[in-house]
Amino acid sequence: MSHIQPREPQQSACVERYNRMNRHEWLDLHIFESIAEVRHFSTECLWSSNKERLSLGNGGRTSAQKLKMAT
């Protein structure tokens, strides 16, 4: 397992951006009653992100469409 070197935050830029997006898009907008509710909601958000959200980085396609084209 490789670790991020001290004082090299750009090595985790993609992970940090993903975490920030999740925090701002759904964790900050809801009050959850249980861990199970958080897990269910996060699974729905991940599915939606992969199947429905268009991404300019994928040429205006969803992640699922991009993956299908690659195989």
C-alpha positions as CSV (number, residue, x, y, z in Angstrom):
1,M,0.0,0.0,0.0
2,S,1.4,3.4,-0.9
3,H,0.9,6.4,1.2
4,I,0.7,10.1,0.4
5,Q,4.0,11.8,1.1
6,P,4.0,14.6,3.7
7,R,3.5,18.0,2.1
8,E,2.2,16.5,-1.2
9,P,-1.5,17.0,-1.1
10,Q,-1.8,16.9,-4.9
11,Q,-1.2,13.1,-4.7
12,S,-4.8,12.8,-3.2
13,A,-6.5,15.5,-5.3
14,C,-9.1,13.2,-6.9
15,V,-10.0,11.6,-3.6
16,E,-10.3,14.9,-1.9
17,R,-12.5,16.3,-4.7
18,Y,-14.7,13.3,-4.5
19,N,-15.1,13.6,-0.7
20,R,-15.8,17.3,-0.9
21,M,-18.4,16.7,-3.6
22,N,-20.2,14.1,-1.5
23,R,-20.1,16.3,1.6
24,H,-21.6,19.3,-0.2
25,E,-24.1,17.5,-2.4
26,W,-25.7,15.3,0.1
27,L,-24.2,14.9,3.6
28,D,-24.6,18.6,4.4
29,L,-28.2,18.7,3.0
30,H,-29.7,15.9,5.2
31,I,-30.1,14.9,8.8
32,F,-29.8,11.2,9.2
33,E,-31.3,9.1,11.9
34,S,-29.0,6.0,11.6
35,I,-25.9,4.7,9.9
36,A,-28.2,2.4,7.9
37,E,-30.0,5.4,6.5
38,V,-26.6,7.0,5.5
39,R,-25.5,3.8,3.8
40,H,-28.8,3.5,1.9
41,F,-28.8,7.2,0.8
42,S,-25.1,7.1,-0.2
43,T,-25.7,4.0,-2.3
44,E,-28.6,5.7,-4.1
45,C,-26.4,8.8,-4.7
46,L,-23.5,6.7,-6.1
47,W,-25.9,4.8,-8.4
48,S,-27.3,8.1,-9.6
49,S,-23.9,9.6,-10.1
50,N,-22.8,6.6,-12.2
51,K,-26.0,6.0,-14.2
52,E,-27.6,9.4,-14.6
53,R,-25.2,12.3,-14.2
54,L,-23.5,13.5,-17.3
55,S,-19.8,14.3,-17.0
56,L,-17.9,16.7,-19.2
57,G,-14.7,14.8,-18.4
58,N,-16.4,11.7,-20.0
59,G,-17.3,13.6,-23.2
60,G,-20.8,14.4,-21.9
61,R,-21.6,10.8,-21.1
62,T,-22.4,9.1,-17.8
63,S,-19.7,6.9,-16.2
64,A,-21.7,3.8,-17.1
65,Q,-21.9,4.8,-20.7
66,K,-18.1,5.5,-20.8
67,L,-17.4,2.1,-19.2
68,K,-19.7,0.3,-21.7
69,M,-17.9,2.0,-24.6
70,A,-14.5,0.8,-23.2
71,T,-15.5,-2.9,-23.1
